[in-house]
């Protein structure tokens, strides 16, 4: 079954949102271990810096693998 472009985007967005929440939680726990003290606003900003890249990466990789799958099915 072929995955639509819309569903590829939904999957990529879900992956990024879950990853973002996990990253913020991880930063809050791990940063102090390395002497990095930041507030919640900084954690959120650092996380947002990577959201666009993660979203694009997830979507483009999904489309690449879908294209490979479609070519091999032909």
C-alpha positions in Angstrom: 0.0 0.0 0.0 1.3 3.4 -0.9 1.6 6.2 1.7 0.2 9.5 0.5 2.2 12.7 0.8 -0.2 14.0 3.4 0.2 10.9 5.6 4.0 11.2 5.1 3.7 14.8 6.5 1.4 13.7 9.3 3.9 11.0 10.3 6.9 13.4 10.1 5.1 16.0 12.2 4.1 13.5 14.8 7.7 12.2 15.0 9.0 15.7 15.4 6.5 16.7 18.1 7.3 13.6 20.1 11.0 14.1 19.6 10.7 17.7 20.7 9.0 16.9 23.9 11.6 14.2 24.7 14.4 16.5 23.8 13.2 19.2 26.1 12.8 16.7 28.9 16.3 15.3 28.2 17.9 18.8 28.1 16.3 19.6 31.5 17.8 16.5 33.0 21.2 16.3 31.2 22.3 19.9 30.9 22.9 20.4 34.6 25.2 17.3 34.6 27.5 19.3 32.3 27.2 22.6 34.2 24.8 24.1 31.7 22.2 26.1 33.5 19.3 27.4 31.3 15.7 28.4 31.9 12.7 26.8 30.3 12.5 29.5 27.6 16.1 28.7 26.5 15.3 24.9 26.4 12.3 25.6 24.3 14.3 27.8 21.9 17.1 25.3 21.6 14.5 22.7 20.8 12.8 24.8 18.2 16.1 25.4 16.4 16.1 21.8 15.4 12.4 21.3 14.7 12.5 22.5 11.1 15.5 20.4 10.3 13.9 17.3 11.9 10.6 17.8 10.1 12.3 18.2 6.7 14.6 15.2 7.3 11.7 12.9 8.3 9.5 14.0 5.4 12.2 13.8 2.8 13.5 10.4 4.0 10.0 9.0 4.0 9.4 10.2 0.4 12.8 8.8 -0.7 12.1 5.4 0.7 8.6 5.5 -0.8 10.1 6.3 -4.2 12.5 3.4 -3.8 9.7 1.1 -2.9 7.6 2.2 -5.9 10.5 1.7 -8.3 11.2 -1.8 -7.0 7.6 -2.7 -7.3 7.5 -1.8 -11.0 
